Amino acid sequence: MTLAPTYSGKVRDVYDVGGGLLLMVASDRISAFDRVFAETVPDKGRVLTAMTEFWTEELSDVAPTHLVTTDPAGMPSVASEIPDHEGRAMLVRRAEMLPIECIVRGYLTGSAWKEYRSSGTMHGSRLPEGLEESSRLPDPVFTPSTKAVEGHDVNISFEEASDLVGESLAERARELSLAAYERGASRALSRGIVIADTKFELGMVDGELTVCDEILTPDSSRFWPADRWAPGSTPPSFDKQPVRDWAESTGWDKESDPPPIPAEVVRATRSRYVAAYEMLSGRSFADWWGVDRQVGPSGGSGS
């Protein structure tokens, strides 16, 4: 009998393995416009896991995390009941999660750009005049949101976040999130990637505020190639943008079941995820646990 997850999200399945520990397993599921597609992107879950381990190491002095290990040899024996878990699974400490999304924005894009364009503000706070889409902000800004059980998260002010978690904890969450983003964005820029914004999941582990879930991945952040960035336009991103662009081109209403993703779009998406990991980490994805070395960088068979 296969171990059953206690929680299944759009991408991750979570298993309670006892002793205050959880197994978080990243699948290859792909979602866009709040819908999960039937097709999967090979090794996407492994990229997310490998990148989270990399950032856990890089941020160890500024942002404690709940990660215990990603090494299959360090997993509890029940992990063997989960098919294809090698390289996808993170053994983590259970946390009491904050009921807010901890978003940091370094560049003006997405919903923040839409708000600025209409009112000159971001999350209700006034920004300098004359900024363009994708402009770098004078300083990174902590812009929290709610965690919606159904529907979309809602952007909230820092004061509203303080009402939800308490002023002291909100201030600690802002400080930790900004420190982690600034360290990560600096490292990424040195490797040719702009991290435009990112979302952290924070929780309390043994009384300590801790980064949980994935960290600075293409699923939780906007990654842009630094050599393609310029204010006034949106650069291509290292994530599921090929899926979004293709879905938009089909005329799909985004309410009915999504159409099947063509193989070439799947290959292009895998290629972007792998490229982001290798550029940021300087490591070969082929060396990660469970990666099929016969799979080439664009998702086809290697030579």
Backbone torsions as a table, in degrees:
resi	resn	phi	psi	omega
1	MET	NA	128.6	-177.7
2	THR	-79.0	138.2	177.2
3	LEU	-57.4	131.1	-176.5
4	ALA	-94.5	137.4	177.7
5	PRO	-69.4	145.9	174.6
6	THR	-84.9	-16.1	177.9
7	TYR	-153.4	137.7	174.4
8	SER	-127.9	121.5	176.9
9	GLY	-103.9	-164.3	180.0
10	LYS	-63.7	-34.8	-177.2
11	VAL	-121.1	-40.7	-171.3
12	ARG	-103.3	146.8	170.1
13	ASP	-113.9	135.8	-176.0
14	VAL	-117.7	132.0	-178.5
15	TYR	-122.2	131.9	175.4
16	ASP	-85.8	116.6	-178.1
17	VAL	-109.2	12.9	174.3
18	GLY	83.6	167.3	177.9
19	GLY	66.2	25.3	-179.0
20	GLY	74.1	18.9	-177.8
21	LEU	-118.2	149.6	176.9
22	LEU	-127.6	152.1	167.5
23	LEU	-105.3	121.8	175.4
24	MET	-107.8	117.6	-175.1
25	VAL	-114.1	118.7	-178.9
26	ALA	-87.5	120.6	-179.9
27	SER	-85.8	-179.9	175.3
28	ASP	-97.0	12.9	179.2
29	ARG	-63.5	146.7	179.6
30	ILE	-126.2	135.3	179.5
31	SER	-127.1	153.9	173.8
32	ALA	-156.3	142.9	-179.7
33	PHE	55.1	38.7	176.6
34	ASP	65.1	20.7	176.5
35	ARG	-125.9	138.8	177.3
36	VAL	-92.8	130.2	-178.2
37	PHE	-84.8	157.2	178.7
38	ALA	-70.3	-33.4	-179.0
39	GLU	-78.7	156.3	177.1
40	THR	-119.1	163.1	177.4
41	VAL	-108.3	110.9	-175.4
42	PRO	-52.5	129.5	174.8
43	ASP	71.7	5.6	178.6
44	LYS	-57.3	-43.6	179.7
45	GLY	-62.4	-36.0	178.5
46	ARG	-68.9	-37.0	176.5
47	VAL	-61.5	-46.2	-179.3
48	LEU	-60.8	-40.0	-179.1
49	THR	-70.9	-44.7	179.4
50	ALA	-61.9	-41.1	-179.2
51	MET	-68.8	-38.1	177.6
52	THR	-63.5	-41.1	176.6
53	GLU	-63.1	-42.0	179.2
54	PHE	-58.5	-48.5	-177.8
55	TRP	-69.7	-30.5	174.9
56	THR	-58.3	-41.8	177.7
57	GLU	-68.2	-44.6	-176.1
58	GLU	-66.0	-31.9	-173.7
59	LEU	-103.8	12.3	-170.3
60	SER	-58.4	-27.6	-177.5
61	ASP	-92.3	-6.7	179.9
62	VAL	-120.8	-19.0	-173.9
63	ALA	-147.3	97.3	176.6
64	PRO	-63.8	145.8	-179.8
65	THR	-124.5	169.2	-179.1
66	HIS	-89.9	2.9	-175.8
67	LEU	-70.4	130.4	173.9
68	VAL	-97.7	-53.0	178.2
69	THR	-163.8	155.9	168.6
70	THR	-114.1	-3.6	-177.4
71	ASP	-70.1	121.0	179.7
72	PRO	-54.9	-29.6	-179.7
73	ALA	-70.3	-18.7	-179.4
74	GLY	-98.0	5.4	-178.4
75	MET	-82.7	151.7	174.0
76	PRO	-63.4	156.4	-174.5
77	SER	-59.9	-28.8	-178.5
78	VAL	-66.6	-16.1	179.0
79	ALA	-61.2	-26.8	-179.4
80	SER	-64.6	-16.8	178.2
81	GLU	-79.7	-10.3	-178.9
82	ILE	-95.8	115.9	-177.7
83	PRO	-60.6	135.9	171.4
84	ASP	55.6	43.8	-176.6
85	HIS	-87.8	-14.6	-175.4
86	GLU	-62.0	124.5	179.8
87	GLY	84.5	-10.6	178.1
88	ARG	-104.0	-23.1	-170.2
89	ALA	-92.7	138.1	171.0
90	MET	-118.5	125.4	170.8
91	LEU	-86.0	121.1	-173.1
92	VAL	-132.9	159.3	174.0
93	ARG	-81.6	140.2	177.9
94	ARG	-66.4	139.5	-178.5
95	ALA	-127.4	154.8	169.7
96	GLU	-92.0	105.2	-168.9
97	MET	-76.6	143.4	173.6
98	LEU	-72.2	142.2	-177.7
99	PRO	-82.9	28.5	177.6
100	ILE	-134.3	152.8	170.1
101	GLU	-89.5	130.1	-177.0
102	CYS	-99.7	92.5	-174.8
103	ILE	-99.2	136.3	174.0
104	VAL	-121.7	131.1	179.7
105	ARG	-115.8	127.0	175.5
106	GLY	-106.8	-16.0	-177.5
107	TYR	-136.9	154.2	-174.4
108	LEU	-90.3	100.1	-177.0
109	THR	-152.8	172.3	176.6
110	GLY	63.5	-139.9	-177.8
111	SER	-65.6	-27.9	179.0
112	ALA	-66.9	-39.5	177.8
113	TRP	-65.4	-41.0	179.2
114	LYS	-61.4	-42.1	179.1
115	GLU	-66.8	-44.3	-178.7
116	TYR	-61.9	-41.1	-178.1
117	ARG	-62.9	-32.5	-176.9
118	SER	-91.3	-28.8	-173.3
119	SER	-135.5	-5.4	-179.0
120	GLY	76.3	13.0	-178.4
121	THR	-123.7	166.5	171.3
122	MET	-134.9	118.1	-173.8
123	HIS	53.9	35.9	176.2
124	GLY	86.5	-9.4	-179.8
125	SER	-98.5	136.0	-176.5
126	ARG	-71.6	138.2	176.6
127	LEU	-109.9	162.8	177.0
128	PRO	-57.6	150.1	177.6
129	GLU	-73.6	157.7	172.0
130	GLY	84.5	6.9	177.3
131	LEU	-73.0	150.7	179.0
132	GLU	-113.0	167.9	174.6
133	GLU	-57.0	133.7	-180.0
134	SER	74.1	8.7	175.6
135	SER	-61.2	143.7	173.2
136	ARG	-74.3	131.4	179.8
137	LEU	-73.0	152.4	179.4
138	PRO	-54.4	-38.5	174.3
139	ASP	-146.5	150.0	175.2
140	PRO	-58.3	146.6	-175.5
141	VAL	-126.3	135.6	175.1
142	PHE	-84.0	117.6	-176.2
143	THR	-129.0	88.2	-174.9
144	PRO	-71.0	164.9	173.3
145	SER	-143.0	168.9	174.4
146	THR	-75.9	166.2	170.3
147	LYS	-107.3	105.3	-176.6
148	ALA	-82.3	129.1	174.0
149	VAL	-69.1	-38.8	175.2
150	GLU	-132.7	149.5	178.7
151	GLY	77.8	-151.3	-173.0
152	HIS	-100.6	150.3	170.7
153	ASP	-65.6	154.8	-178.4
154	VAL	-118.1	127.6	176.5
155	ASN	-63.5	136.3	179.8
156	ILE	-133.0	162.6	178.0
157	SER	-79.8	167.2	176.1
158	PHE	-63.1	-36.1	179.2
159	GLU	-63.8	-39.5	177.6
160	GLU	-68.2	-36.2	175.5
161	ALA	-64.0	-38.8	178.1
162	SER	-63.5	-35.8	177.0
163	ASP	-64.1	-31.7	-177.9
164	LEU	-79.8	-38.3	-172.7
165	VAL	-120.0	-6.1	-175.2
166	GLY	97.1	143.5	-173.6
167	GLU	-62.4	-43.0	-177.5
168	SER	-63.0	-45.2	-179.4
169	LEU	-69.0	-37.0	177.7
170	ALA	-62.7	-40.2	178.6
171	GLU	-66.0	-39.8	177.2
172	ARG	-66.0	-40.1	178.3
173	ALA	-63.3	-41.6	178.5
174	ARG	-64.2	-44.6	-178.7
175	GLU	-63.2	-46.0	-179.1
176	LEU	-65.8	-43.8	-177.9
177	SER	-62.9	-43.8	179.3
178	LEU	-65.3	-40.9	179.6
179	ALA	-64.2	-42.6	-179.7
180	ALA	-66.3	-42.2	179.5
181	TYR	-64.3	-46.7	-176.4
182	GLU	-62.5	-40.9	177.0
183	ARG	-65.1	-46.7	-178.3
184	GLY	-65.8	-42.2	-178.7
185	ALA	-65.3	-37.2	178.8
186	SER	-66.0	-44.9	178.2
187	ARG	-61.8	-46.3	-177.3
188	ALA	-62.4	-42.3	-178.7
189	LEU	-62.6	-35.0	178.2
190	SER	-67.7	-17.4	179.1
191	ARG	-105.3	9.5	174.4
192	GLY	91.5	16.2	-179.6
193	ILE	-126.5	131.5	171.8
194	VAL	-91.5	126.2	170.6
195	ILE	-96.7	101.5	-174.2
196	ALA	-69.6	-42.0	177.2
197	ASP	-160.7	167.5	-179.7
198	THR	-156.1	162.4	179.2
199	LYS	-124.2	124.7	175.8
200	PHE	-105.4	143.9	170.3
201	GLU	-104.8	119.6	-178.2
202	LEU	-114.1	148.6	177.9
203	GLY	-153.8	169.4	179.5
204	MET	-98.3	127.0	175.1
205	VAL	-124.9	114.6	-178.8
206	ASP	51.7	42.2	176.7
207	GLY	80.3	2.0	-178.3
208	GLU	-111.2	133.4	176.5
209	LEU	-69.9	127.4	-166.7
210	THR	-137.2	143.7	173.9
211	VAL	-80.3	130.1	-177.4
212	CYS	-122.8	169.0	177.5
213	ASP	64.6	-154.0	-177.6
214	GLU	-76.8	155.7	-176.0
215	ILE	-129.8	120.3	173.2
216	LEU	48.9	50.4	177.0
217	THR	-104.4	168.8	176.6
218	PRO	-64.0	-18.3	177.5
219	ASP	-83.6	-23.3	-177.3
220	SER	-109.7	0.4	-172.9
221	SER	-143.8	163.9	168.9
222	ARG	-101.4	114.8	176.1
223	PHE	-103.7	126.0	176.8
224	TRP	-120.3	144.3	171.7
225	PRO	-67.0	126.3	-174.3
226	ALA	-60.7	-32.5	-177.7
227	ASP	-78.6	-3.8	177.2
228	ARG	-109.5	-0.9	-176.8
229	TRP	-85.0	135.5	172.3
230	ALA	-159.7	139.3	177.2
231	PRO	-58.3	141.7	178.0
232	GLY	105.9	-6.5	178.9
233	SER	-151.6	165.3	178.5
234	THR	-105.3	118.7	-180.0
235	PRO	-68.8	161.5	171.9
236	PRO	-65.1	148.1	-175.5
237	SER	-112.6	153.7	179.2
238	PHE	-85.9	67.1	-178.1
239	ASP	-157.4	-142.7	-176.7
240	LYS	-88.2	24.0	179.4
241	GLN	-56.6	-37.7	176.3
242	PRO	-57.3	-36.4	178.7
243	VAL	-69.2	-44.2	179.2
244	ARG	-60.9	-47.1	-178.0
245	ASP	-62.4	-44.2	179.7
246	TRP	-63.8	-45.2	-178.4
247	ALA	-60.7	-40.8	177.9
248	GLU	-62.1	-35.3	-175.6
249	SER	-74.9	-15.1	-175.4
250	THR	-83.7	-15.3	-174.1
251	GLY	82.1	8.6	178.0
252	TRP	-57.6	137.6	-175.7
253	ASP	-80.0	-4.5	178.2
254	LYS	66.4	7.5	177.8
255	GLU	-112.8	-38.5	178.4
256	SER	-81.0	176.4	177.1
257	ASP	-58.4	135.4	-177.5
258	PRO	-68.6	151.0	177.4
259	PRO	-71.8	161.6	179.0
260	PRO	-67.2	138.8	-178.7
261	ILE	-81.7	128.5	177.8
262	PRO	-62.3	151.4	-177.3
263	ALA	-58.8	-37.2	-177.4
264	GLU	-68.9	-29.2	176.5
265	VAL	-72.1	-38.7	175.8
266	VAL	-60.9	-45.8	-179.3
267	ARG	-62.9	-42.2	-179.8
268	ALA	-64.2	-37.6	180.0
269	THR	-67.8	-45.5	177.6
270	ARG	-58.2	-43.6	-178.3
271	SER	-59.0	-40.1	-179.3
272	ARG	-67.6	-42.2	178.9
273	TYR	-61.6	-47.5	-178.7
274	VAL	-63.7	-42.5	179.8
275	ALA	-60.6	-40.9	179.3
276	ALA	-61.2	-45.4	-179.8
277	TYR	-62.9	-47.1	-175.7
278	GLU	-68.7	-38.0	177.6
279	MET	-65.2	-45.1	-176.5
280	LEU	-69.8	-44.3	-172.3
281	SER	-88.5	-24.6	-172.4
282	GLY	72.6	14.5	-178.8
283	ARG	-109.9	159.8	176.3
284	SER	-89.2	126.3	178.6
285	PHE	-63.4	-27.2	179.7
286	ALA	-62.0	-18.3	-179.6
287	ASP	-87.9	-4.3	-177.6
288	TRP	-78.0	151.5	-178.7
289	TRP	-57.3	131.4	171.8
290	GLY	84.1	-4.5	-178.2
291	VAL	-72.9	131.5	176.6
292	ASP	-78.0	111.4	-176.4
293	ARG	-72.3	-3.7	174.6
294	GLN	-89.0	-4.5	178.8
295	VAL	-93.3	119.6	-178.6
296	GLY	-74.5	172.6	-175.7
297	PRO	-63.3	-19.5	178.6
298	SER	-104.9	14.7	172.7
299	GLY	94.9	-4.6	178.1
300	GLY	-96.3	-177.6	-179.2
301	SER	-73.5	136.6	175.8
302	GLY	-81.0	171.8	-178.6
303	SER	-85.5	NA	NA
